[in-house]
Amino acid sequence: ISHICLSISANFDAFGFYGLLFAMFSIVCLGSSVWGHHMFTVGLDVKTAVFFSSVTMIIGVPTGIKVFTWLYMLLNSSVNASDPVLWWVVSFIVLFTFGGVTGIVLSACV
C-alpha cells in the first residue's frame, strides 16, 4: 500500500524517511509478539488474557502511523477519482481500519 500511495501521489516521501522507518521498524519488532493478538480466546487465565490484550493495543500504534501516512499521501495526490487503483487503496484502508477497531474493542473487553 505504501508503494502504491507513493506512486500515485508522486511524492518522494510521506512524513519523511524516518517516519516510515519508525513505523515499519516498530511493526517488525512487535512481530515476535504479534501472534499474541491472534491467540485471544475464551478460557485463558487473567495474566495471559492481559498479555494478549496489551499486545493487541500496542500493535495499533505503528499501524495507525502507517494508515495516517497512506491517507496523507492520497489527500495530497492529483489522481483521478475514477481510477480503480485509488478505490482499491481506499477500500483496503477502510477494511484495514475496521479490522483494527474491532481488534481494539476485543482487546478492551478483558
Biopython code that builds the backbone (N, CA, C, O; Angstrom):
import numpy as np
from Bio.PDB.StructureBuilder import StructureBuilder

atoms = [
    (1, "ILE", "N", (0.832, -1.188, 0.000)),
    (1, "ILE", "CA", (0.000, 0.000, 0.000)),
    (1, "ILE", "C", (0.877, 1.252, 0.000)),
    (1, "ILE", "O", (0.567, 2.235, -0.672)),
    (2, "SER", "N", (1.967, 1.207, 0.755)),
    (2, "SER", "CA", (2.855, 2.376, 0.792)),
    (2, "SER", "C", (3.429, 2.676, -0.585)),
    (2, "SER", "O", (3.519, 3.838, -0.983)),
    (3, "HIS", "N", (3.814, 1.642, -1.307)),
    (3, "HIS", "CA", (4.377, 1.854, -2.645)),
    (3, "HIS", "C", (3.321, 2.377, -3.612)),
    (3, "HIS", "O", (3.612, 3.240, -4.441)),
    (4, "ILE", "N", (2.102, 1.864, -3.513)),
    (4, "ILE", "CA", (1.035, 2.349, -4.388)),
    (4, "ILE", "C", (0.728, 3.810, -4.081)),
    (4, "ILE", "O", (0.586, 4.620, -4.997)),
    (5, "CYS", "N", (0.626, 4.148, -2.804)),
    (5, "CYS", "CA", (0.342, 5.539, -2.428)),
    (5, "CYS", "C", (1.454, 6.474, -2.874)),
    (5, "CYS", "O", (1.184, 7.586, -3.328)),
    (6, "LEU", "N", (2.692, 6.040, -2.750)),
    (6, "LEU", "CA", (3.806, 6.878, -3.206)),
    (6, "LEU", "C", (3.771, 7.079, -4.712)),
    (6, "LEU", "O", (4.035, 8.177, -5.200)),
    (7, "SER", "N", (3.444, 6.016, -5.456)),
    (7, "SER", "CA", (3.468, 6.137, -6.912)),
    (7, "SER", "C", (2.313, 6.983, -7.442)),
    (7, "SER", "O", (2.508, 7.741, -8.393)),
    (8, "ILE", "N", (1.124, 6.881, -6.862)),
    (8, "ILE", "CA", (0.014, 7.676, -7.391)),
    (8, "ILE", "C", (0.010, 9.103, -6.857)),
    (8, "ILE", "O", (-0.639, 9.971, -7.441)),
    (9, "SER", "N", (0.713, 9.364, -5.769)),
    (9, "SER", "CA", (0.752, 10.727, -5.247)),
    (9, "SER", "C", (1.935, 11.517, -5.787)),
    (9, "SER", "O", (1.975, 12.738, -5.635)),
    (10, "ALA", "N", (2.887, 10.856, -6.406)),
    (10, "ALA", "CA", (4.082, 11.491, -6.972)),
    (10, "ALA", "C", (4.888, 12.231, -5.913)),
    (10, "ALA", "O", (5.538, 13.231, -6.216)),
    (11, "ASN", "N", (4.852, 11.747, -4.674)),
    (11, "ASN", "CA", (5.673, 12.309, -3.601)),
    (11, "ASN", "C", (6.976, 11.530, -3.500)),
    (11, "ASN", "O", (7.052, 10.367, -3.895)),
    (12, "PHE", "N", (7.992, 12.183, -2.971)),
    (12, "PHE", "CA", (9.235, 11.472, -2.703)),
    (12, "PHE", "C", (9.105, 10.649, -1.431)),
    (12, "PHE", "O", (9.591, 9.521, -1.360)),
    (13, "ASP", "N", (8.454, 11.213, -0.438)),
    (13, "ASP", "CA", (8.179, 10.501, 0.804)),
    (13, "ASP", "C", (6.984, 11.164, 1.477)),
    (13, "ASP", "O", (6.599, 12.278, 1.122)),
    (14, "ALA", "N", (6.413, 10.482, 2.435)),
    (14, "ALA", "CA", (5.187, 10.986, 3.057)),
    (14, "ALA", "C", (5.506, 11.883, 4.243)),
    (14, "ALA", "O", (5.480, 13.107, 4.113)),
    (15, "PHE", "N", (5.800, 11.311, 5.371)),
    (15, "PHE", "CA", (6.168, 12.072, 6.553)),
    (15, "PHE", "C", (7.669, 12.075, 6.736)),
    (15, "PHE", "O", (8.163, 12.359, 7.827)),
    (16, "GLY", "N", (8.383, 11.770, 5.702)),
    (16, "GLY", "CA", (9.822, 11.690, 5.789)),
    (16, "GLY", "C", (10.280, 10.256, 5.920)),
    (16, "GLY", "O", (9.506, 9.359, 6.254)),
    (17, "PHE", "N", (11.537, 10.065, 5.653)),
    (17, "PHE", "CA", (12.128, 8.728, 5.702)),
    (17, "PHE", "C", (12.027, 8.131, 7.094)),
    (17, "PHE", "O", (11.711, 6.951, 7.246)),
    (18, "TYR", "N", (12.293, 8.938, 8.105)),
    (18, "TYR", "CA", (12.329, 8.410, 9.468)),
    (18, "TYR", "C", (10.937, 8.075, 10.012)),
    (18, "TYR", "O", (10.807, 7.191, 10.858)),
    (19, "GLY", "N", (9.908, 8.758, 9.545)),
    (19, "GLY", "CA", (8.553, 8.422, 9.973)),
    (19, "GLY", "C", (8.137, 7.034, 9.518)),
    (19, "GLY", "O", (7.622, 6.240, 10.305)),
    (20, "LEU", "N", (8.366, 6.747, 8.242)),
    (20, "LEU", "CA", (8.049, 5.416, 7.732)),
    (20, "LEU", "C", (8.978, 4.369, 8.315)),
    (20, "LEU", "O", (8.553, 3.249, 8.597)),
    (21, "LEU", "N", (10.249, 4.724, 8.501)),
    (21, "LEU", "CA", (11.199, 3.778, 9.073)),
    (21, "LEU", "C", (10.800, 3.406, 10.498)),
    (21, "LEU", "O", (10.871, 2.237, 10.877)),
    (22, "PHE", "N", (10.384, 4.389, 11.285)),
    (22, "PHE", "CA", (9.933, 4.113, 12.646)),
    (22, "PHE", "C", (8.721, 3.186, 12.650)),
    (22, "PHE", "O", (8.666, 2.232, 13.426)),
    (23, "ALA", "N", (7.760, 3.469, 11.789)),
    (23, "ALA", "CA", (6.548, 2.644, 11.752)),
    (23, "ALA", "C", (6.873, 1.213, 11.331)),
    (23, "ALA", "O", (6.393, 0.262, 11.949)),
    (24, "MET", "N", (7.675, 1.052, 10.294)),
    (24, "MET", "CA", (7.997, -0.301, 9.827)),
    (24, "MET", "C", (8.868, -1.044, 10.833)),
    (24, "MET", "O", (8.678, -2.241, 11.048)),
    (25, "PHE", "N", (9.820, -0.350, 11.450)),
    (25, "PHE", "CA", (10.687, -0.996, 12.437)),
    (25, "PHE", "C", (9.889, -1.414, 13.667)),
    (25, "PHE", "O", (10.127, -2.480, 14.234)),
    (26, "SER", "N", (8.946, -0.575, 14.074)),
    (26, "SER", "CA", (8.110, -0.927, 15.225)),
    (26, "SER", "C", (7.260, -2.151, 14.936)),
    (26, "SER", "O", (7.107, -3.025, 15.789)),
    (27, "ILE", "N", (6.711, -2.213, 13.735)),
    (27, "ILE", "CA", (5.897, -3.371, 13.371)),
    (27, "ILE", "C", (6.756, -4.627, 13.322)),
    (27, "ILE", "O", (6.311, -5.696, 13.739)),
    (28, "VAL", "N", (7.977, -4.512, 12.819)),
    (28, "VAL", "CA", (8.875, -5.676, 12.766)),
    (28, "VAL", "C", (9.275, -6.112, 14.168)),
    (28, "VAL", "O", (9.287, -7.307, 14.466)),
    (29, "CYS", "N", (9.604, -5.148, 15.037)),
    (29, "CYS", "CA", (9.998, -5.508, 16.404)),
    (29, "CYS", "C", (8.855, -6.155, 17.167)),
    (29, "CYS", "O", (9.075, -7.067, 17.964)),
    (30, "LEU", "N", (7.651, -5.695, 16.931)),
    (30, "LEU", "CA", (6.499, -6.289, 17.599)),
    (30, "LEU", "C", (6.058, -7.586, 16.931)),
    (30, "LEU", "O", (5.162, -8.270, 17.427)),
    (31, "GLY", "N", (6.679, -7.921, 15.819)),
    (31, "GLY", "CA", (6.294, -9.135, 15.095)),
    (31, "GLY", "C", (6.476, -10.403, 15.895)),
    (31, "GLY", "O", (5.764, -11.384, 15.681)),
    (32, "SER", "N", (7.426, -10.392, 16.816)),
    (32, "SER", "CA", (7.627, -11.582, 17.645)),
    (32, "SER", "C", (6.479, -11.784, 18.623)),
    (32, "SER", "O", (6.261, -12.898, 19.099)),
    (33, "SER", "N", (5.753, -10.734, 18.925)),
    (33, "SER", "CA", (4.619, -10.839, 19.841)),
    (33, "SER", "C", (3.270, -10.688, 19.152)),
    (33, "SER", "O", (2.226, -10.844, 19.785)),
    (34, "VAL", "N", (3.290, -10.386, 17.862)),
    (34, "VAL", "CA", (2.035, -10.088, 17.180)),
    (34, "VAL", "C", (1.128, -11.311, 17.093)),
    (34, "VAL", "O", (-0.089, -11.175, 16.961)),
    (35, "TRP", "N", (1.698, -12.470, 17.163)),
    (35, "TRP", "CA", (0.856, -13.663, 17.163)),
    (35, "TRP", "C", (-0.076, -13.655, 18.365)),
    (35, "TRP", "O", (-1.124, -14.302, 18.349)),
    (36, "GLY", "N", (0.303, -12.925, 19.402)),
    (36, "GLY", "CA", (-0.491, -12.874, 20.622)),
    (36, "GLY", "C", (-1.883, -12.318, 20.417)),
    (36, "GLY", "O", (-2.827, -12.769, 21.065)),
    (37, "HIS", "N", (-2.031, -11.356, 19.536)),
    (37, "HIS", "CA", (-3.371, -10.811, 19.374)),
    (37, "HIS", "C", (-4.246, -11.686, 18.484)),
    (37, "HIS", "O", (-5.442, -11.428, 18.348)),
    (38, "HIS", "N", (-3.673, -12.704, 17.886)),
    (38, "HIS", "CA", (-4.479, -13.690, 17.167)),
    (38, "HIS", "C", (-4.847, -14.862, 18.065)),
    (38, "HIS", "O", (-5.704, -15.672, 17.712)),
    (39, "MET", "N", (-4.209, -14.954, 19.215)),
    (39, "MET", "CA", (-4.432, -16.079, 20.118)),
    (39, "MET", "C", (-5.430, -15.738, 21.220)),
    (39, "MET", "O", (-5.557, -16.480, 22.195)),
    (40, "PHE", "N", (-6.129, -14.630, 21.071)),
    (40, "PHE", "CA", (-7.085, -14.199, 22.083)),
    (40, "PHE", "C", (-8.298, -15.121, 22.038)),
    (40, "PHE", "O", (-9.101, -15.051, 21.109)),
    (41, "THR", "N", (-8.428, -15.976, 23.034)),
    (41, "THR", "CA", (-9.544, -16.921, 23.078)),
    (41, "THR", "C", (-10.164, -16.921, 24.465)),
    (41, "THR", "O", (-9.604, -16.369, 25.412)),
    (42, "VAL", "N", (-11.316, -17.542, 24.568)),
    (42, "VAL", "CA", (-12.029, -17.640, 25.839)),
    (42, "VAL", "C", (-11.404, -18.749, 26.667)),
    (42, "VAL", "O", (-10.986, -19.773, 26.127)),
    (43, "GLY", "N", (-11.338, -18.549, 27.963)),
    (43, "GLY", "CA", (-10.851, -19.584, 28.857)),
    (43, "GLY", "C", (-9.405, -19.422, 29.278)),
    (43, "GLY", "O", (-8.844, -20.333, 29.887)),
    (44, "LEU", "N", (-8.782, -18.291, 28.975)),
    (44, "LEU", "CA", (-7.401, -18.059, 29.385)),
    (44, "LEU", "C", (-7.378, -17.502, 30.803)),
    (44, "LEU", "O", (-8.337, -16.874, 31.252)),
    (45, "ASP", "N", (-6.274, -17.739, 31.497)),
    (45, "ASP", "CA", (-6.153, -17.127, 32.816)),
    (45, "ASP", "C", (-5.958, -15.617, 32.654)),
    (45, "ASP", "O", (-5.725, -15.135, 31.545)),
    (46, "VAL", "N", (-6.052, -14.889, 33.737)),
    (46, "VAL", "CA", (-6.079, -13.430, 33.682)),
    (46, "VAL", "C", (-4.774, -12.862, 33.142)),
    (46, "VAL", "O", (-4.799, -11.936, 32.330)),
    (47, "LYS", "N", (-3.635, -13.394, 33.573)),
    (47, "LYS", "CA", (-2.344, -12.855, 33.132)),
    (47, "LYS", "C", (-2.158, -13.031, 31.628)),
    (47, "LYS", "O", (-1.682, -12.119, 30.952)),
    (48, "THR", "N", (-2.523, -14.178, 31.108)),
    (48, "THR", "CA", (-2.381, -14.428, 29.676)),
    (48, "THR", "C", (-3.327, -13.545, 28.874)),
    (48, "THR", "O", (-2.944, -13.016, 27.830)),
    (49, "ALA", "N", (-4.541, -13.383, 29.342)),
    (49, "ALA", "CA", (-5.505, -12.530, 28.647)),
    (49, "ALA", "C", (-5.051, -11.074, 28.645)),
    (49, "ALA", "O", (-5.231, -10.373, 27.649)),
    (50, "VAL", "N", (-4.469, -10.615, 29.742)),
    (50, "VAL", "CA", (-3.957, -9.242, 29.800)),
    (50, "VAL", "C", (-2.780, -9.071, 28.847)),
    (50, "VAL", "O", (-2.653, -8.030, 28.203)),
    (51, "PHE", "N", (-1.917, -10.084, 28.750)),
    (51, "PHE", "CA", (-0.799, -10.015, 27.807)),
    (51, "PHE", "C", (-1.303, -9.901, 26.375)),
    (51, "PHE", "O", (-0.837, -9.046, 25.623)),
    (52, "PHE", "N", (-2.250, -10.752, 25.990)),
    (52, "PHE", "CA", (-2.773, -10.719, 24.628)),
    (52, "PHE", "C", (-3.485, -9.398, 24.344)),
    (52, "PHE", "O", (-3.378, -8.864, 23.240)),
    (53, "SER", "N", (-4.202, -8.873, 25.320)),
    (53, "SER", "CA", (-4.871, -7.588, 25.148)),
    (53, "SER", "C", (-3.855, -6.460, 24.977)),
    (53, "SER", "O", (-4.047, -5.572, 24.146)),
    (54, "SER", "N", (-2.791, -6.492, 25.749)),
    (54, "SER", "CA", (-1.755, -5.458, 25.651)),
    (54, "SER", "C", (-1.058, -5.491, 24.304)),
    (54, "SER", "O", (-0.808, -4.445, 23.704)),
    (55, "VAL", "N", (-0.744, -6.681, 23.829)),
    (55, "VAL", "CA", (-0.093, -6.801, 22.519)),
    (55, "VAL", "C", (-1.002, -6.256, 21.430)),
    (55, "VAL", "O", (-0.534, -5.582, 20.512)),
    (56, "THR", "N", (-2.286, -6.538, 21.523)),
    (56, "THR", "CA", (-3.234, -6.045, 20.530)),
    (56, "THR", "C", (-3.284, -4.526, 20.527)),
    (56, "THR", "O", (-3.344, -3.916, 19.460)),
    (57, "MET", "N", (-3.260, -3.908, 21.691)),
    (57, "MET", "CA", (-3.316, -2.449, 21.755)),
    (57, "MET", "C", (-2.003, -1.810, 21.320)),
    (57, "MET", "O", (-2.012, -0.753, 20.689)),
    (58, "ILE", "N", (-0.885, -2.430, 21.645)),
    (58, "ILE", "CA", (0.417, -1.856, 21.295)),
    (58, "ILE", "C", (0.650, -1.881, 19.790)),
    (58, "ILE", "O", (1.207, -0.932, 19.238)),
    (59, "ILE", "N", (0.236, -2.944, 19.121)),
    (59, "ILE", "CA", (0.475, -3.049, 17.680)),
    (59, "ILE", "C", (-0.343, -2.005, 16.917)),
    (59, "ILE", "O", (-0.062, -1.735, 15.750)),
    (60, "GLY", "N", (-1.346, -1.422, 17.560)),
    (60, "GLY", "CA", (-2.159, -0.401, 16.909)),
    (60, "GLY", "C", (-1.433, 0.918, 16.702)),
    (60, "GLY", "O", (-1.819, 1.691, 15.825)),
    (61, "VAL", "N", (-0.395, 1.200, 17.479)),
    (61, "VAL", "CA", (0.304, 2.489, 17.367)),
    (61, "VAL", "C", (1.060, 2.613, 16.041)),
    (61, "VAL", "O", (0.788, 3.551, 15.292)),
    (62, "PRO", "N", (2.003, 1.705, 15.710)),
    (62, "PRO", "CA", (2.676, 1.855, 14.417)),
    (62, "PRO", "C", (1.741, 1.610, 13.237)),
    (62, "PRO", "O", (1.949, 2.157, 12.153)),
    (63, "THR", "N", (0.717, 0.793, 13.445)),
    (63, "THR", "CA", (-0.248, 0.573, 12.376)),
    (63, "THR", "C", (-1.027, 1.850, 12.092)),
    (63, "THR", "O", (-1.302, 2.164, 10.934)),
    (64, "GLY", "N", (-1.382, 2.582, 13.130)),
    (64, "GLY", "CA", (-2.057, 3.862, 12.942)),
    (64, "GLY", "C", (-1.182, 4.877, 12.227)),
    (64, "GLY", "O", (-1.674, 5.665, 11.419)),
    (65, "ILE", "N", (0.112, 4.861, 12.519)),
    (65, "ILE", "CA", (1.044, 5.746, 11.814)),
    (65, "ILE", "C", (1.031, 5.442, 10.325)),
    (65, "ILE", "O", (1.022, 6.353, 9.498)),
    (66, "LYS", "N", (1.029, 4.162, 9.988)),
    (66, "LYS", "CA", (1.004, 3.777, 8.578)),
    (66, "LYS", "C", (-0.297, 4.221, 7.906)),
    (66, "LYS", "O", (-0.267, 4.720, 6.781)),
    (67, "VAL", "N", (-1.427, 4.050, 8.572)),
    (67, "VAL", "CA", (-2.715, 4.425, 7.976)),
    (67, "VAL", "C", (-2.767, 5.929, 7.734)),
    (67, "VAL", "O", (-3.190, 6.362, 6.663)),
    (68, "PHE", "N", (-2.343, 6.737, 8.711)),
    (68, "PHE", "CA", (-2.354, 8.180, 8.515)),
    (68, "PHE", "C", (-1.353, 8.605, 7.446)),
    (68, "PHE", "O", (-1.581, 9.598, 6.756)),
    (69, "THR", "N", (-0.263, 7.883, 7.296)),
    (69, "THR", "CA", (0.684, 8.169, 6.224)),
    (69, "THR", "C", (0.046, 7.907, 4.869)),
    (69, "THR", "O", (0.180, 8.716, 3.951)),
    (70, "TRP", "N", (-0.645, 6.785, 4.739)),
    (70, "TRP", "CA", (-1.328, 6.475, 3.478)),
    (70, "TRP", "C", (-2.370, 7.537, 3.141)),
    (70, "TRP", "O", (-2.454, 7.988, 1.999)),
    (71, "LEU", "N", (-3.167, 7.938, 4.139)),
    (71, "LEU", "CA", (-4.193, 8.950, 3.894)),
    (71, "LEU", "C", (-3.581, 10.299, 3.524)),
    (71, "LEU", "O", (-4.106, 11.004, 2.661)),
    (72, "TYR", "N", (-2.486, 10.656, 4.165)),
    (72, "TYR", "CA", (-1.800, 11.911, 3.850)),
    (72, "TYR", "C", (-1.324, 11.911, 2.403)),
    (72, "TYR", "O", (-1.482, 12.902, 1.690)),
    (73, "MET", "N", (-0.744, 10.800, 1.976)),
    (73, "MET", "CA", (-0.264, 10.723, 0.601)),
    (73, "MET", "C", (-1.416, 10.778, -0.394)),
    (73, "MET", "O", (-1.297, 11.423, -1.436)),
    (74, "LEU", "N", (-2.524, 10.115, -0.094)),
    (74, "LEU", "CA", (-3.658, 10.121, -1.014)),
    (74, "LEU", "C", (-4.318, 11.493, -1.097)),
    (74, "LEU", "O", (-4.741, 11.909, -2.175)),
    (75, "LEU", "N", (-4.410, 12.196, 0.024)),
    (75, "LEU", "CA", (-5.050, 13.509, 0.007)),
    (75, "LEU", "C", (-4.212, 14.552, -0.716)),
    (75, "LEU", "O", (-4.757, 15.540, -1.208)),
    (76, "ASN", "N", (-2.910, 14.358, -0.793)),
    (76, "ASN", "CA", (-2.033, 15.297, -1.486)),
    (76, "ASN", "C", (-1.716, 14.861, -2.905)),
    (76, "ASN", "O", (-0.783, 15.378, -3.518)),
    (77, "SER", "N", (-2.475, 13.923, -3.432)),
    (77, "SER", "CA", (-2.221, 13.452, -4.791)),
    (77, "SER", "C", (-3.174, 14.133, -5.762)),
    (77, "SER", "O", (-4.194, 14.700, -5.369)),
    (78, "SER", "N", (-2.824, 14.065, -7.011)),
    (78, "SER", "CA", (-3.688, 14.618, -8.054)),
    (78, "SER", "C", (-4.254, 13.493, -8.914)),
    (78, "SER", "O", (-4.418, 13.653, -10.124)),
    (79, "VAL", "N", (-4.547, 12.373, -8.298)),
    (79, "VAL", "CA", (-5.058, 11.218, -9.021)),
    (79, "VAL", "C", (-6.543, 11.428, -9.316)),
    (79, "VAL", "O", (-7.261, 12.073, -8.551)),
    (80, "ASN", "N", (-6.981, 10.875, -10.434)),
    (80, "ASN", "CA", (-8.373, 10.975, -10.850)),
    (80, "ASN", "C", (-9.253, 10.138, -9.927)),
    (80, "ASN", "O", (-8.885, 9.018, -9.574)),
    (81, "ALA", "N", (-10.395, 10.659, -9.539)),
    (81, "ALA", "CA", (-11.278, 9.962, -8.604)),
    (81, "ALA", "C", (-11.878, 8.693, -9.195)),
    (81, "ALA", "O", (-12.367, 7.846, -8.447)),
    (82, "SER", "N", (-11.854, 8.540, -10.497)),
    (82, "SER", "CA", (-12.410, 7.335, -11.113)),
    (82, "SER", "C", (-11.352, 6.260, -11.348)),
    (82, "SER", "O", (-11.637, 5.240, -11.974)),
    (83, "ASP", "N", (-10.153, 6.475, -10.860)),
    (83, "ASP", "CA", (-9.076, 5.498, -11.029)),
    (83, "ASP", "C", (-9.345, 4.278, -10.146)),
    (83, "ASP", "O", (-9.525, 4.429, -8.937)),
    (84, "PRO", "N", (-9.377, 3.074, -10.722)),
    (84, "PRO", "CA", (-9.668, 1.880, -9.917)),
    (84, "PRO", "C", (-8.634, 1.607, -8.832)),
    (84, "PRO", "O", (-8.974, 1.054, -7.786)),
    (85, "VAL", "N", (-7.391, 1.981, -9.059)),
    (85, "VAL", "CA", (-6.357, 1.757, -8.052)),
    (85, "VAL", "C", (-6.646, 2.595, -6.808)),
    (85, "VAL", "O", (-6.453, 2.131, -5.684)),
    (86, "LEU", "N", (-7.104, 3.815, -7.009)),
    (86, "LEU", "CA", (-7.450, 4.672, -5.876)),
    (86, "LEU", "C", (-8.570, 4.053, -5.051)),
    (86, "LEU", "O", (-8.500, 4.042, -3.822)),
    (87, "TRP", "N", (-9.591, 3.543, -5.706)),
    (87, "TRP", "CA", (-10.703, 2.926, -4.981)),
    (87, "TRP", "C", (-10.278, 1.649, -4.287)),
    (87, "TRP", "O", (-10.785, 1.333, -3.210)),
    (88, "TRP", "N", (-9.346, 0.900, -4.887)),
    (88, "TRP", "CA", (-8.843, -0.309, -4.237)),
    (88, "TRP", "C", (-8.077, 0.063, -2.967)),
    (88, "TRP", "O", (-8.254, -0.572, -1.927)),
    (89, "VAL", "N", (-7.234, 1.082, -3.046)),
    (89, "VAL", "CA", (-6.456, 1.513, -1.880)),
    (89, "VAL", "C", (-7.377, 2.059, -0.788)),
    (89, "VAL", "O", (-7.195, 1.739, 0.387)),
    (90, "VAL", "N", (-8.352, 2.869, -1.158)),
    (90, "VAL", "CA", (-9.284, 3.416, -0.169)),
    (90, "VAL", "C", (-10.088, 2.294, 0.478)),
    (90, "VAL", "O", (-10.306, 2.310, 1.690)),
    (91, "SER", "N", (-10.529, 1.326, -0.311)),
    (91, "SER", "CA", (-11.266, 0.185, 0.247)),
    (91, "SER", "C", (-10.399, -0.617, 1.198)),
    (91, "SER", "O", (-10.868, -1.054, 2.248)),
    (92, "PHE", "N", (-9.136, -0.813, 0.838)),
    (92, "PHE", "CA", (-8.221, -1.534, 1.719)),
    (92, "PHE", "C", (-8.042, -0.793, 3.037)),
    (92, "PHE", "O", (-8.069, -1.406, 4.104)),
    (93, "ILE", "N", (-7.859, 0.518, 2.970)),
    (93, "ILE", "CA", (-7.659, 1.306, 4.188)),
    (93, "ILE", "C", (-8.901, 1.250, 5.076)),
    (93, "ILE", "O", (-8.781, 1.144, 6.297)),
    (94, "VAL", "N", (-10.086, 1.321, 4.481)),
    (94, "VAL", "CA", (-11.325, 1.254, 5.266)),
    (94, "VAL", "C", (-11.452, -0.102, 5.951)),
    (94, "VAL", "O", (-11.743, -0.168, 7.145)),
    (95, "LEU", "N", (-11.236, -1.186, 5.204)),
    (95, "LEU", "CA", (-11.342, -2.518, 5.799)),
    (95, "LEU", "C", (-10.238, -2.763, 6.825)),
    (95, "LEU", "O", (-10.477, -3.401, 7.851)),
    (96, "PHE", "N", (-9.035, -2.263, 6.559)),
    (96, "PHE", "CA", (-7.916, -2.398, 7.485)),
    (96, "PHE", "C", (-8.222, -1.675, 8.795)),
    (96, "PHE", "O", (-7.947, -2.190, 9.879)),
    (97, "THR", "N", (-8.794, -0.475, 8.681)),
    (97, "THR", "CA", (-9.158, 0.295, 9.868)),
    (97, "THR", "C", (-10.291, -0.377, 10.633)),
    (97, "THR", "O", (-10.270, -0.422, 11.863)),
    (98, "PHE", "N", (-11.277, -0.900, 9.914)),
    (98, "PHE", "CA", (-12.389, -1.604, 10.566)),
    (98, "PHE", "C", (-11.882, -2.826, 11.330)),
    (98, "PHE", "O", (-12.333, -3.094, 12.443)),
    (99, "GLY", "N", (-10.958, -3.558, 10.742)),
    (99, "GLY", "CA", (-10.370, -4.703, 11.436)),
    (99, "GLY", "C", (-9.581, -4.286, 12.660)),
    (99, "GLY", "O", (-9.621, -4.964, 13.687)),
    (100, "GLY", "N", (-8.862, -3.175, 12.562)),
    (100, "GLY", "CA", (-8.112, -2.685, 13.713)),
    (100, "GLY", "C", (-9.009, -2.223, 14.843)),
    (100, "GLY", "O", (-8.722, -2.471, 16.015)),
    (101, "VAL", "N", (-10.093, -1.554, 14.494)),
    (101, "VAL", "CA", (-11.025, -1.085, 15.525)),
    (101, "VAL", "C", (-11.692, -2.267, 16.218)),
    (101, "VAL", "O", (-11.850, -2.255, 17.439)),
    (102, "THR", "N", (-12.082, -3.278, 15.465)),
    (102, "THR", "CA", (-12.680, -4.454, 16.100)),
    (102, "THR", "C", (-11.669, -5.171, 16.981)),
    (102, "THR", "O", (-12.042, -5.731, 18.013)),
    (103, "GLY", "N", (-10.393, -5.166, 16.595)),
    (103, "GLY", "CA", (-9.360, -5.760, 17.438)),
    (103, "GLY", "C", (-9.170, -5.008, 18.739)),
    (103, "GLY", "O", (-8.988, -5.619, 19.792)),
    (104, "ILE", "N", (-9.211, -3.682, 18.674)),
    (104, "ILE", "CA", (-9.082, -2.880, 19.890)),
    (104, "ILE", "C", (-10.291, -3.084, 20.798)),
    (104, "ILE", "O", (-10.144, -3.174, 22.017)),
    (105, "VAL", "N", (-11.483, -3.158, 20.211)),
    (105, "VAL", "CA", (-12.683, -3.404, 21.016)),
    (105, "VAL", "C", (-12.595, -4.766, 21.688)),
    (105, "VAL", "O", (-12.943, -4.909, 22.860)),
    (106, "LEU", "N", (-12.131, -5.764, 20.949)),
    (106, "LEU", "CA", (-11.991, -7.099, 21.521)),
    (106, "LEU", "C", (-10.969, -7.108, 22.649)),
    (106, "LEU", "O", (-11.191, -7.742, 23.680)),
    (107, "SER", "N", (-9.856, -6.413, 22.464)),
    (107, "SER", "CA", (-8.820, -6.426, 23.496)),
    (107, "SER", "C", (-9.221, -5.611, 24.718)),
    (107, "SER", "O", (-8.711, -5.852, 25.812)),
    (108, "ALA", "N", (-10.116, -4.658, 24.552)),
    (108, "ALA", "CA", (-10.538, -3.828, 25.677)),
    (108, "ALA", "C", (-11.607, -4.496, 26.531)),
    (108, "ALA", "O", (-11.993, -3.953, 27.566)),
    (109, "CYS", "N", (-12.085, -5.647, 26.123)),
    (109, "CYS", "CA", (-13.169, -6.290, 26.877)),
    (109, "CYS", "C", (-12.648, -7.155, 28.014)),
    (109, "CYS", "O", (-13.444, -7.795, 28.701)),
    (110, "VAL", "N", (-11.343, -7.195, 28.234)),
    (110, "VAL", "CA", (-10.796, -8.026, 29.314)),
    (110, "VAL", "C", (-10.903, -7.303, 30.631)),
    (110, "VAL", "O", (-10.497, -7.836, 31.663)),
]
sb = StructureBuilder()
sb.init_structure("model")
sb.init_model(0)
sb.init_chain("A")
sb.init_seg("    ")
for serial, (resi, resn, name, xyz) in enumerate(atoms, 1):
    if name == "N":
        sb.init_residue(resn, " ", resi, " ")
    sb.init_atom(name, np.array(xyz, "f"), 0.0, 1.0, " ", f" {name:<3s}", serial, name[0])
structure = sb.get_structure()
